[in-house]
Amino acid sequence: MNKPRSSEIKCGACNGTGFPPVRQPKPGRRIYPAPCRKCGGKGRVIERE
Ligand SMILES: [Zn+2]
């Protein structure tokens, strides 16, 4: 069994959602945050050794 060189893990910055947690400023008004900078909006990051 060969170990993969890298593995994808859930992004801790956005908790796997692809977007960082944001506070909704006003109820009923949706805001669209920028994709997570750490994972680029994928929700997963490559774990390097
Ligand atoms: Zn992320």
mmCIF file of the protein (N, C-alpha, C, O) and its ligand, coordinates in Angstrom:
data_MODEL
# 
_entry.id   MODEL 
# 
loop_
_entity.id 
_entity.type 
_entity.pdbx_number_of_molecules 
1 polymer     1 
2 non-polymer 1 
# 
_entity_poly.entity_id                      1 
_entity_poly.type                           'polypeptide(L)' 
_entity_poly.nstd_linkage                   no 
_entity_poly.nstd_monomer                   no 
_entity_poly.pdbx_seq_one_letter_code       MNKPRSSEIKCGACNGTGFPPVRQPKPGRRIYPAPCRKCGGKGRVIERE 
_entity_poly.pdbx_seq_one_letter_code_can   MNKPRSSEIKCGACNGTGFPPVRQPKPGRRIYPAPCRKCGGKGRVIERE 
_entity_poly.pdbx_strand_id                 A 
# 
loop_
_entity_poly_seq.entity_id 
_entity_poly_seq.num 
_entity_poly_seq.mon_id 
_entity_poly_seq.hetero 
1 1  MET n 
1 2  ASN n 
1 3  LYS n 
1 4  PRO n 
1 5  ARG n 
1 6  SER n 
1 7  SER n 
1 8  GLU n 
1 9  ILE n 
1 10 LYS n 
1 11 CYS n 
1 12 GLY n 
1 13 ALA n 
1 14 CYS n 
1 15 ASN n 
1 16 GLY n 
1 17 THR n 
1 18 GLY n 
1 19 PHE n 
1 20 PRO n 
1 21 PRO n 
1 22 VAL n 
1 23 ARG n 
1 24 GLN n 
1 25 PRO n 
1 26 LYS n 
1 27 PRO n 
1 28 GLY n 
1 29 ARG n 
1 30 ARG n 
1 31 ILE n 
1 32 TYR n 
1 33 PRO n 
1 34 ALA n 
1 35 PRO n 
1 36 CYS n 
1 37 ARG n 
1 38 LYS n 
1 39 CYS n 
1 40 GLY n 
1 41 GLY n 
1 42 LYS n 
1 43 GLY n 
1 44 ARG n 
1 45 VAL n 
1 46 ILE n 
1 47 GLU n 
1 48 ARG n 
1 49 GLU n 
# 
loop_
_struct_asym.id 
_struct_asym.entity_id 
A 1 
B 2 
# 
loop_
_chem_comp.id 
_chem_comp.type 
_chem_comp.mon_nstd_flag 
ALA 'L-peptide linking' y 
ARG 'L-peptide linking' y 
ASN 'L-peptide linking' y 
CYS 'L-peptide linking' y 
GLN 'L-peptide linking' y 
GLU 'L-peptide linking' y 
GLY 'peptide linking'   y 
ILE 'L-peptide linking' y 
LYS 'L-peptide linking' y 
MET 'L-peptide linking' y 
PHE 'L-peptide linking' y 
PRO 'L-peptide linking' y 
SER 'L-peptide linking' y 
THR 'L-peptide linking' y 
TYR 'L-peptide linking' y 
VAL 'L-peptide linking' y 
ZN  non-polymer         . 
# 
_pdbx_entity_nonpoly.entity_id   2 
_pdbx_entity_nonpoly.name        ? 
_pdbx_entity_nonpoly.comp_id     ZN 
# 
_pdbx_nonpoly_scheme.asym_id         B 
_pdbx_nonpoly_scheme.entity_id       2 
_pdbx_nonpoly_scheme.mon_id          ZN 
_pdbx_nonpoly_scheme.ndb_seq_num     1 
_pdbx_nonpoly_scheme.pdb_seq_num     101 
_pdbx_nonpoly_scheme.auth_seq_num    101 
_pdbx_nonpoly_scheme.pdb_mon_id      ZN 
_pdbx_nonpoly_scheme.auth_mon_id     ZN 
_pdbx_nonpoly_scheme.pdb_strand_id   A 
_pdbx_nonpoly_scheme.pdb_ins_code    . 
# 
loop_
_atom_site.group_PDB 
_atom_site.id 
_atom_site.type_symbol 
_atom_site.label_atom_id 
_atom_site.label_alt_id 
_atom_site.label_comp_id 
_atom_site.label_asym_id 
_atom_site.label_entity_id 
_atom_site.label_seq_id 
_atom_site.pdbx_PDB_ins_code 
_atom_site.Cartn_x 
_atom_site.Cartn_y 
_atom_site.Cartn_z 
_atom_site.occupancy 
_atom_site.B_iso_or_equiv 
_atom_site.pdbx_formal_charge 
_atom_site.auth_seq_id 
_atom_site.auth_comp_id 
_atom_site.auth_asym_id 
_atom_site.auth_atom_id 
_atom_site.pdbx_PDB_model_num 
ATOM   1   N  N  . MET A 1 1  ? 0.842   -1.193 0.000  1.00 0.00 ? 1   MET A N  1 
ATOM   2   C  CA . MET A 1 1  ? 0.000   0.000  0.000  1.00 0.00 ? 1   MET A CA 1 
ATOM   3   C  C  . MET A 1 1  ? 0.878   1.244  0.000  1.00 0.00 ? 1   MET A C  1 
ATOM   4   O  O  . MET A 1 1  ? 1.730   1.435  0.868  1.00 0.00 ? 1   MET A O  1 
ATOM   5   N  N  . ASN A 1 2  ? 0.649   2.056  -0.972 1.00 0.00 ? 2   ASN A N  1 
ATOM   6   C  CA . ASN A 1 2  ? 1.417   3.299  -1.042 1.00 0.00 ? 2   ASN A CA 1 
ATOM   7   C  C  . ASN A 1 2  ? 0.635   4.432  -0.398 1.00 0.00 ? 2   ASN A C  1 
ATOM   8   O  O  . ASN A 1 2  ? -0.566  4.596  -0.611 1.00 0.00 ? 2   ASN A O  1 
ATOM   9   N  N  . LYS A 1 3  ? 1.331   5.173  0.365  1.00 0.00 ? 3   LYS A N  1 
ATOM   10  C  CA . LYS A 1 3  ? 0.682   6.330  0.988  1.00 0.00 ? 3   LYS A CA 1 
ATOM   11  C  C  . LYS A 1 3  ? 0.616   7.468  -0.027 1.00 0.00 ? 3   LYS A C  1 
ATOM   12  O  O  . LYS A 1 3  ? 1.600   7.742  -0.715 1.00 0.00 ? 3   LYS A O  1 
ATOM   13  N  N  . PRO A 1 4  ? -0.494  8.109  -0.122 1.00 0.00 ? 4   PRO A N  1 
ATOM   14  C  CA . PRO A 1 4  ? -0.578  9.256  -1.037 1.00 0.00 ? 4   PRO A CA 1 
ATOM   15  C  C  . PRO A 1 4  ? 0.309   10.384 -0.558 1.00 0.00 ? 4   PRO A C  1 
ATOM   16  O  O  . PRO A 1 4  ? 0.481   10.606 0.640  1.00 0.00 ? 4   PRO A O  1 
ATOM   17  N  N  . ARG A 1 5  ? 0.860   11.081 -1.514 1.00 0.00 ? 5   ARG A N  1 
ATOM   18  C  CA . ARG A 1 5  ? 1.761   12.178 -1.145 1.00 0.00 ? 5   ARG A CA 1 
ATOM   19  C  C  . ARG A 1 5  ? 1.009   13.284 -0.424 1.00 0.00 ? 5   ARG A C  1 
ATOM   20  O  O  . ARG A 1 5  ? 1.530   13.917 0.494  1.00 0.00 ? 5   ARG A O  1 
ATOM   21  N  N  . SER A 1 6  ? -0.205  13.500 -0.851 1.00 0.00 ? 6   SER A N  1 
ATOM   22  C  CA . SER A 1 6  ? -0.984  14.537 -0.189 1.00 0.00 ? 6   SER A CA 1 
ATOM   23  C  C  . SER A 1 6  ? -2.409  14.047 -0.034 1.00 0.00 ? 6   SER A C  1 
ATOM   24  O  O  . SER A 1 6  ? -2.880  13.185 -0.776 1.00 0.00 ? 6   SER A O  1 
ATOM   25  N  N  . SER A 1 7  ? -3.056  14.600 0.916  1.00 0.00 ? 7   SER A N  1 
ATOM   26  C  CA . SER A 1 7  ? -4.439  14.202 1.128  1.00 0.00 ? 7   SER A CA 1 
ATOM   27  C  C  . SER A 1 7  ? -5.278  15.453 1.348  1.00 0.00 ? 7   SER A C  1 
ATOM   28  O  O  . SER A 1 7  ? -4.805  16.461 1.872  1.00 0.00 ? 7   SER A O  1 
ATOM   29  N  N  . GLU A 1 8  ? -6.515  15.358 0.938  1.00 0.00 ? 8   GLU A N  1 
ATOM   30  C  CA . GLU A 1 8  ? -7.387  16.504 1.136  1.00 0.00 ? 8   GLU A CA 1 
ATOM   31  C  C  . GLU A 1 8  ? -8.098  16.367 2.462  1.00 0.00 ? 8   GLU A C  1 
ATOM   32  O  O  . GLU A 1 8  ? -8.670  15.327 2.788  1.00 0.00 ? 8   GLU A O  1 
ATOM   33  N  N  . ILE A 1 9  ? -8.048  17.418 3.195  1.00 0.00 ? 9   ILE A N  1 
ATOM   34  C  CA . ILE A 1 9  ? -8.752  17.435 4.469  1.00 0.00 ? 9   ILE A CA 1 
ATOM   35  C  C  . ILE A 1 9  ? -9.729  18.593 4.479  1.00 0.00 ? 9   ILE A C  1 
ATOM   36  O  O  . ILE A 1 9  ? -9.634  19.523 3.678  1.00 0.00 ? 9   ILE A O  1 
ATOM   37  N  N  . LYS A 1 10 ? -10.637 18.517 5.377  1.00 0.00 ? 10  LYS A N  1 
ATOM   38  C  CA . LYS A 1 10 ? -11.617 19.590 5.479  1.00 0.00 ? 10  LYS A CA 1 
ATOM   39  C  C  . LYS A 1 10 ? -10.927 20.869 5.912  1.00 0.00 ? 10  LYS A C  1 
ATOM   40  O  O  . LYS A 1 10 ? -10.103 20.878 6.827  1.00 0.00 ? 10  LYS A O  1 
ATOM   41  N  N  . CYS A 1 11 ? -11.278 21.928 5.246  1.00 0.00 ? 11  CYS A N  1 
ATOM   42  C  CA . CYS A 1 11 ? -10.671 23.212 5.559  1.00 0.00 ? 11  CYS A CA 1 
ATOM   43  C  C  . CYS A 1 11 ? -11.140 23.686 6.925  1.00 0.00 ? 11  CYS A C  1 
ATOM   44  O  O  . CYS A 1 11 ? -12.338 23.785 7.193  1.00 0.00 ? 11  CYS A O  1 
ATOM   45  N  N  . GLY A 1 12 ? -10.175 23.975 7.775  1.00 0.00 ? 12  GLY A N  1 
ATOM   46  C  CA . GLY A 1 12 ? -10.535 24.393 9.121  1.00 0.00 ? 12  GLY A CA 1 
ATOM   47  C  C  . GLY A 1 12 ? -10.965 25.842 9.201  1.00 0.00 ? 12  GLY A C  1 
ATOM   48  O  O  . GLY A 1 12 ? -11.629 26.261 10.149 1.00 0.00 ? 12  GLY A O  1 
ATOM   49  N  N  . ALA A 1 13 ? -10.570 26.610 8.174  1.00 0.00 ? 13  ALA A N  1 
ATOM   50  C  CA . ALA A 1 13 ? -10.879 28.038 8.207  1.00 0.00 ? 13  ALA A CA 1 
ATOM   51  C  C  . ALA A 1 13 ? -12.367 28.287 7.969  1.00 0.00 ? 13  ALA A C  1 
ATOM   52  O  O  . ALA A 1 13 ? -12.951 29.222 8.516  1.00 0.00 ? 13  ALA A O  1 
ATOM   53  N  N  . CYS A 1 14 ? -12.964 27.429 7.142  1.00 0.00 ? 14  CYS A N  1 
ATOM   54  C  CA . CYS A 1 14 ? -14.373 27.639 6.801  1.00 0.00 ? 14  CYS A CA 1 
ATOM   55  C  C  . CYS A 1 14 ? -15.223 26.447 7.220  1.00 0.00 ? 14  CYS A C  1 
ATOM   56  O  O  . CYS A 1 14 ? -16.426 26.400 6.963  1.00 0.00 ? 14  CYS A O  1 
ATOM   57  N  N  . ASN A 1 15 ? -14.578 25.490 7.869  1.00 0.00 ? 15  ASN A N  1 
ATOM   58  C  CA . ASN A 1 15 ? -15.280 24.302 8.349  1.00 0.00 ? 15  ASN A CA 1 
ATOM   59  C  C  . ASN A 1 15 ? -15.871 23.492 7.208  1.00 0.00 ? 15  ASN A C  1 
ATOM   60  O  O  . ASN A 1 15 ? -16.894 22.827 7.364  1.00 0.00 ? 15  ASN A O  1 
ATOM   61  N  N  . GLY A 1 16 ? -15.213 23.559 6.063  1.00 0.00 ? 16  GLY A N  1 
ATOM   62  C  CA . GLY A 1 16 ? -15.630 22.717 4.949  1.00 0.00 ? 16  GLY A CA 1 
ATOM   63  C  C  . GLY A 1 16 ? -16.748 23.283 4.106  1.00 0.00 ? 16  GLY A C  1 
ATOM   64  O  O  . GLY A 1 16 ? -17.256 22.613 3.206  1.00 0.00 ? 16  GLY A O  1 
ATOM   65  N  N  . THR A 1 17 ? -17.132 24.505 4.389  1.00 0.00 ? 17  THR A N  1 
ATOM   66  C  CA . THR A 1 17 ? -18.241 25.078 3.623  1.00 0.00 ? 17  THR A CA 1 
ATOM   67  C  C  . THR A 1 17 ? -17.751 25.817 2.375  1.00 0.00 ? 17  THR A C  1 
ATOM   68  O  O  . THR A 1 17 ? -18.516 26.049 1.439  1.00 0.00 ? 17  THR A O  1 
ATOM   69  N  N  . GLY A 1 18 ? -16.488 26.178 2.375  1.00 0.00 ? 18  GLY A N  1 
ATOM   70  C  CA . GLY A 1 18 ? -15.959 26.920 1.237  1.00 0.00 ? 18  GLY A CA 1 
ATOM   71  C  C  . GLY A 1 18 ? -16.068 28.424 1.415  1.00 0.00 ? 18  GLY A C  1 
ATOM   72  O  O  . GLY A 1 18 ? -15.527 29.207 0.634  1.00 0.00 ? 18  GLY A O  1 
ATOM   73  N  N  . PHE A 1 19 ? -16.767 28.797 2.441  1.00 0.00 ? 19  PHE A N  1 
ATOM   74  C  CA . PHE A 1 19 ? -16.904 30.229 2.713  1.00 0.00 ? 19  PHE A CA 1 
ATOM   75  C  C  . PHE A 1 19 ? -16.629 30.483 4.187  1.00 0.00 ? 19  PHE A C  1 
ATOM   76  O  O  . PHE A 1 19 ? -17.094 29.739 5.049  1.00 0.00 ? 19  PHE A O  1 
ATOM   77  N  N  . PRO A 1 20 ? -15.890 31.511 4.468  1.00 0.00 ? 20  PRO A N  1 
ATOM   78  C  CA . PRO A 1 20 ? -15.613 31.810 5.872  1.00 0.00 ? 20  PRO A CA 1 
ATOM   79  C  C  . PRO A 1 20 ? -16.884 32.247 6.574  1.00 0.00 ? 20  PRO A C  1 
ATOM   80  O  O  . PRO A 1 20 ? -17.787 32.810 5.955  1.00 0.00 ? 20  PRO A O  1 
ATOM   81  N  N  . PRO A 1 21 ? -16.948 31.988 7.848  1.00 0.00 ? 21  PRO A N  1 
ATOM   82  C  CA . PRO A 1 21 ? -18.146 32.385 8.600  1.00 0.00 ? 21  PRO A CA 1 
ATOM   83  C  C  . PRO A 1 21 ? -18.284 33.900 8.635  1.00 0.00 ? 21  PRO A C  1 
ATOM   84  O  O  . PRO A 1 21 ? -17.337 34.625 8.940  1.00 0.00 ? 21  PRO A O  1 
ATOM   85  N  N  . VAL A 1 22 ? -19.454 34.340 8.324  1.00 0.00 ? 22  VAL A N  1 
ATOM   86  C  CA . VAL A 1 22 ? -19.696 35.775 8.320  1.00 0.00 ? 22  VAL A CA 1 
ATOM   87  C  C  . VAL A 1 22 ? -20.919 36.069 9.165  1.00 0.00 ? 22  VAL A C  1 
ATOM   88  O  O  . VAL A 1 22 ? -21.805 35.232 9.339  1.00 0.00 ? 22  VAL A O  1 
ATOM   89  N  N  . ARG A 1 23 ? -20.936 37.252 9.667  1.00 0.00 ? 23  ARG A N  1 
ATOM   90  C  CA . ARG A 1 23 ? -22.105 37.654 10.448 1.00 0.00 ? 23  ARG A CA 1 
ATOM   91  C  C  . ARG A 1 23 ? -23.095 38.341 9.521  1.00 0.00 ? 23  ARG A C  1 
ATOM   92  O  O  . ARG A 1 23 ? -22.744 39.250 8.769  1.00 0.00 ? 23  ARG A O  1 
ATOM   93  N  N  . GLN A 1 24 ? -24.299 37.901 9.591  1.00 0.00 ? 24  GLN A N  1 
ATOM   94  C  CA . GLN A 1 24 ? -25.322 38.548 8.782  1.00 0.00 ? 24  GLN A CA 1 
ATOM   95  C  C  . GLN A 1 24 ? -25.663 39.887 9.415  1.00 0.00 ? 24  GLN A C  1 
ATOM   96  O  O  . GLN A 1 24 ? -26.143 39.937 10.548 1.00 0.00 ? 24  GLN A O  1 
ATOM   97  N  N  . PRO A 1 25 ? -25.419 40.960 8.695  1.00 0.00 ? 25  PRO A N  1 
ATOM   98  C  CA . PRO A 1 25 ? -25.611 42.295 9.281  1.00 0.00 ? 25  PRO A CA 1 
ATOM   99  C  C  . PRO A 1 25 ? -27.071 42.587 9.578  1.00 0.00 ? 25  PRO A C  1 
ATOM   100 O  O  . PRO A 1 25 ? -27.406 43.166 10.612 1.00 0.00 ? 25  PRO A O  1 
ATOM   101 N  N  . LYS A 1 26 ? -27.929 42.182 8.663  1.00 0.00 ? 26  LYS A N  1 
ATOM   102 C  CA . LYS A 1 26 ? -29.351 42.449 8.889  1.00 0.00 ? 26  LYS A CA 1 
ATOM   103 C  C  . LYS A 1 26 ? -30.159 41.230 8.517  1.00 0.00 ? 26  LYS A C  1 
ATOM   104 O  O  . LYS A 1 26 ? -29.884 40.580 7.508  1.00 0.00 ? 26  LYS A O  1 
ATOM   105 N  N  . PRO A 1 27 ? -31.142 40.919 9.313  1.00 0.00 ? 27  PRO A N  1 
ATOM   106 C  CA . PRO A 1 27 ? -31.975 39.770 8.961  1.00 0.00 ? 27  PRO A CA 1 
ATOM   107 C  C  . PRO A 1 27 ? -32.751 40.029 7.680  1.00 0.00 ? 27  PRO A C  1 
ATOM   108 O  O  . PRO A 1 27 ? -33.262 41.126 7.457  1.00 0.00 ? 27  PRO A O  1 
ATOM   109 N  N  . GLY A 1 28 ? -32.827 39.024 6.863  1.00 0.00 ? 28  GLY A N  1 
ATOM   110 C  CA . GLY A 1 28 ? -33.575 39.168 5.620  1.00 0.00 ? 28  GLY A CA 1 
ATOM   111 C  C  . GLY A 1 28 ? -32.730 39.701 4.483  1.00 0.00 ? 28  GLY A C  1 
ATOM   112 O  O  . GLY A 1 28 ? -33.158 39.735 3.329  1.00 0.00 ? 28  GLY A O  1 
ATOM   113 N  N  . ARG A 1 29 ? -31.535 40.113 4.823  1.00 0.00 ? 29  ARG A N  1 
ATOM   114 C  CA . ARG A 1 29 ? -30.666 40.618 3.760  1.00 0.00 ? 29  ARG A CA 1 
ATOM   115 C  C  . ARG A 1 29 ? -29.499 39.653 3.595  1.00 0.00 ? 29  ARG A C  1 
ATOM   116 O  O  . ARG A 1 29 ? -28.665 39.491 4.486  1.00 0.00 ? 29  ARG A O  1 
ATOM   117 N  N  . ARG A 1 30 ? -29.468 39.040 2.466  1.00 0.00 ? 30  ARG A N  1 
ATOM   118 C  CA . ARG A 1 30 ? -28.436 38.045 2.225  1.00 0.00 ? 30  ARG A CA 1 
ATOM   119 C  C  . ARG A 1 30 ? -27.163 38.704 1.726  1.00 0.00 ? 30  ARG A C  1 
ATOM   120 O  O  . ARG A 1 30 ? -27.188 39.605 0.887  1.00 0.00 ? 30  ARG A O  1 
ATOM   121 N  N  . ILE A 1 31 ? -26.070 38.236 2.258  1.00 0.00 ? 31  ILE A N  1 
ATOM   122 C  CA . ILE A 1 31 ? -24.796 38.710 1.726  1.00 0.00 ? 31  ILE A CA 1 
ATOM   123 C  C  . ILE A 1 31 ? -24.024 37.513 1.219  1.00 0.00 ? 31  ILE A C  1 
ATOM   124 O  O  . ILE A 1 31 ? -24.109 36.412 1.764  1.00 0.00 ? 31  ILE A O  1 
ATOM   125 N  N  . TYR A 1 32 ? -23.290 37.747 0.192  1.00 0.00 ? 32  TYR A N  1 
ATOM   126 C  CA . TYR A 1 32 ? -22.517 36.660 -0.389 1.00 0.00 ? 32  TYR A CA 1 
ATOM   127 C  C  . TYR A 1 32 ? -21.038 36.889 -0.108 1.00 0.00 ? 32  TYR A C  1 
ATOM   128 O  O  . TYR A 1 32 ? -20.396 37.728 -0.740 1.00 0.00 ? 32  TYR A O  1 
ATOM   129 N  N  . PRO A 1 33 ? -20.519 36.152 0.825  1.00 0.00 ? 33  PRO A N  1 
ATOM   130 C  CA . PRO A 1 33 ? -19.118 36.346 1.167  1.00 0.00 ? 33  PRO A CA 1 
ATOM   131 C  C  . PRO A 1 33 ? -18.200 35.822 0.081  1.00 0.00 ? 33  PRO A C  1 
ATOM   132 O  O  . PRO A 1 33 ? -18.573 34.964 -0.719 1.00 0.00 ? 33  PRO A O  1 
ATOM   133 N  N  . ALA A 1 34 ? -17.015 36.348 0.074  1.00 0.00 ? 34  ALA A N  1 
ATOM   134 C  CA . ALA A 1 34 ? -16.011 35.860 -0.870 1.00 0.00 ? 34  ALA A CA 1 
ATOM   135 C  C  . ALA A 1 34 ? -15.615 34.444 -0.476 1.00 0.00 ? 34  ALA A C  1 
ATOM   136 O  O  . ALA A 1 34 ? -15.649 34.089 0.702  1.00 0.00 ? 34  ALA A O  1 
ATOM   137 N  N  . PRO A 1 35 ? -15.243 33.643 -1.453 1.00 0.00 ? 35  PRO A N  1 
ATOM   138 C  CA . PRO A 1 35 ? -14.821 32.280 -1.138 1.00 0.00 ? 35  PRO A CA 1 
ATOM   139 C  C  . PRO A 1 35 ? -13.664 32.278 -0.154 1.00 0.00 ? 35  PRO A C  1 
ATOM   140 O  O  . PRO A 1 35 ? -12.864 33.211 -0.093 1.00 0.00 ? 35  PRO A O  1 
ATOM   141 N  N  . CYS A 1 36 ? -13.606 31.218 0.598  1.00 0.00 ? 36  CYS A N  1 
ATOM   142 C  CA . CYS A 1 36 ? -12.554 31.082 1.593  1.00 0.00 ? 36  CYS A CA 1 
ATOM   143 C  C  . CYS A 1 36 ? -11.184 31.232 0.938  1.00 0.00 ? 36  CYS A C  1 
ATOM   144 O  O  . CYS A 1 36 ? -10.893 30.610 -0.083 1.00 0.00 ? 36  CYS A O  1 
ATOM   145 N  N  . ARG A 1 37 ? -10.376 32.046 1.531  1.00 0.00 ? 37  ARG A N  1 
ATOM   146 C  CA . ARG A 1 37 ? -9.053  32.296 0.941  1.00 0.00 ? 37  ARG A CA 1 
ATOM   147 C  C  . ARG A 1 37 ? -8.117  31.117 1.139  1.00 0.00 ? 37  ARG A C  1 
ATOM   148 O  O  . ARG A 1 37 ? -7.153  30.932 0.397  1.00 0.00 ? 37  ARG A O  1 
ATOM   149 N  N  . LYS A 1 38 ? -8.415  30.345 2.129  1.00 0.00 ? 38  LYS A N  1 
ATOM   150 C  CA . LYS A 1 38 ? -7.509  29.243 2.427  1.00 0.00 ? 38  LYS A CA 1 
ATOM   151 C  C  . LYS A 1 38 ? -7.710  28.077 1.461  1.00 0.00 ? 38  LYS A C  1 
ATOM   152 O  O  . LYS A 1 38 ? -6.745  27.458 1.014  1.00 0.00 ? 38  LYS A O  1 
ATOM   153 N  N  . CYS A 1 39 ? -8.943  27.792 1.152  1.00 0.00 ? 39  CYS A N  1 
ATOM   154 C  CA . CYS A 1 39 ? -9.218  26.638 0.299  1.00 0.00 ? 39  CYS A CA 1 
ATOM   155 C  C  . CYS A 1 39 ? -9.755  27.066 -1.061 1.00 0.00 ? 39  CYS A C  1 
ATOM   156 O  O  . CYS A 1 39 ? -9.980  26.221 -1.927 1.00 0.00 ? 39  CYS A O  1 
ATOM   157 N  N  . GLY A 1 40 ? -9.959  28.335 -1.256 1.00 0.00 ? 40  GLY A N  1 
ATOM   158 C  CA . GLY A 1 40 ? -10.431 28.819 -2.542 1.00 0.00 ? 40  GLY A CA 1 
ATOM   159 C  C  . GLY A 1 40 ? -11.888 28.487 -2.809 1.00 0.00 ? 40  GLY A C  1 
ATOM   160 O  O  . GLY A 1 40 ? -12.328 28.485 -3.958 1.00 0.00 ? 40  GLY A O  1 
ATOM   161 N  N  . GLY A 1 41 ? -12.622 28.214 -1.774 1.00 0.00 ? 41  GLY A N  1 
ATOM   162 C  CA . GLY A 1 41 ? -14.043 27.942 -1.932 1.00 0.00 ? 41  GLY A CA 1 
ATOM   163 C  C  . GLY A 1 41 ? -14.373 26.479 -2.122 1.00 0.00 ? 41  GLY A C  1 
ATOM   164 O  O  . GLY A 1 41 ? -15.534 26.128 -2.333 1.00 0.00 ? 41  GLY A O  1 
ATOM   165 N  N  . LYS A 1 42 ? -13.379 25.625 -2.051 1.00 0.00 ? 42  LYS A N  1 
ATOM   166 C  CA . LYS A 1 42 ? -13.640 24.203 -2.244 1.00 0.00 ? 42  LYS A CA 1 
ATOM   167 C  C  . LYS A 1 42 ? -14.063 23.515 -0.950 1.00 0.00 ? 42  LYS A C  1 
ATOM   168 O  O  . LYS A 1 42 ? -14.736 22.484 -0.956 1.00 0.00 ? 42  LYS A O  1 
ATOM   169 N  N  . GLY A 1 43 ? -13.655 24.110 0.132  1.00 0.00 ? 43  GLY A N  1 
ATOM   170 C  CA . GLY A 1 43 ? -14.001 23.501 1.408  1.00 0.00 ? 43  GLY A CA 1 
ATOM   171 C  C  . GLY A 1 43 ? -12.999 22.443 1.849  1.00 0.00 ? 43  GLY A C  1 
ATOM   172 O  O  . GLY A 1 43 ? -13.106 21.869 2.933  1.00 0.00 ? 43  GLY A O  1 
ATOM   173 N  N  . ARG A 1 44 ? -12.031 22.202 0.985  1.00 0.00 ? 44  ARG A N  1 
ATOM   174 C  CA . ARG A 1 44 ? -11.001 21.219 1.336  1.00 0.00 ? 44  ARG A CA 1 
ATOM   175 C  C  . ARG A 1 44 ? -9.628  21.806 1.003  1.00 0.00 ? 44  ARG A C  1 
ATOM   176 O  O  . ARG A 1 44 ? -9.465  22.599 0.076  1.00 0.00 ? 44  ARG A O  1 
ATOM   177 N  N  . VAL A 1 45 ? -8.698  21.397 1.768  1.00 0.00 ? 45  VAL A N  1 
ATOM   178 C  CA . VAL A 1 45 ? -7.335  21.864 1.533  1.00 0.00 ? 45  VAL A CA 1 
ATOM   179 C  C  . VAL A 1 45 ? -6.417  20.664 1.437  1.00 0.00 ? 45  VAL A C  1 
ATOM   180 O  O  . VAL A 1 45 ? -6.689  19.601 1.996  1.00 0.00 ? 45  VAL A O  1 
ATOM   181 N  N  . ILE A 1 46 ? -5.337  20.852 0.725  1.00 0.00 ? 46  ILE A N  1 
ATOM   182 C  CA . ILE A 1 46 ? -4.355  19.783 0.605  1.00 0.00 ? 46  ILE A CA 1 
ATOM   183 C  C  . ILE A 1 46 ? -3.435  19.812 1.820  1.00 0.00 ? 46  ILE A C  1 
ATOM   184 O  O  . ILE A 1 46 ? -2.775  20.810 2.110  1.00 0.00 ? 46  ILE A O  1 
ATOM   185 N  N  . GLU A 1 47 ? -3.417  18.711 2.496  1.00 0.00 ? 47  GLU A N  1 
ATOM   186 C  CA . GLU A 1 47 ? -2.544  18.628 3.664  1.00 0.00 ? 47  GLU A CA 1 
ATOM   187 C  C  . GLU A 1 47 ? -1.163  18.171 3.223  1.00 0.00 ? 47  GLU A C  1 
ATOM   188 O  O  . GLU A 1 47 ? -0.995  17.105 2.630  1.00 0.00 ? 47  GLU A O  1 
ATOM   189 N  N  . ARG A 1 48 ? -0.201  18.991 3.523  1.00 0.00 ? 48  ARG A N  1 
ATOM   190 C  CA . ARG A 1 48 ? 1.169   18.640 3.144  1.00 0.00 ? 48  ARG A CA 1 
ATOM   191 C  C  . ARG A 1 48 ? 1.932   18.152 4.359  1.00 0.00 ? 48  ARG A C  1 
ATOM   192 O  O  . ARG A 1 48 ? 1.709   18.580 5.492  1.00 0.00 ? 48  ARG A O  1 
ATOM   193 N  N  . GLU A 1 49 ? 2.817   17.263 4.078  1.00 0.00 ? 49  GLU A N  1 
ATOM   194 C  CA . GLU A 1 49 ? 3.613   16.740 5.196  1.00 0.00 ? 49  GLU A CA 1 
ATOM   195 C  C  . GLU A 1 49 ? 4.694   17.734 5.596  1.00 0.00 ? 49  GLU A C  1 
ATOM   196 O  O  . GLU A 1 49 ? 5.464   17.471 6.520  1.00 0.00 ? 49  GLU A O  1 
HETATM 197 ZN ZN . ZN  B 2 .  ? -11.864 27.101 3.528  1.00 0.00 2 101 ZN  A ZN 1 
# 
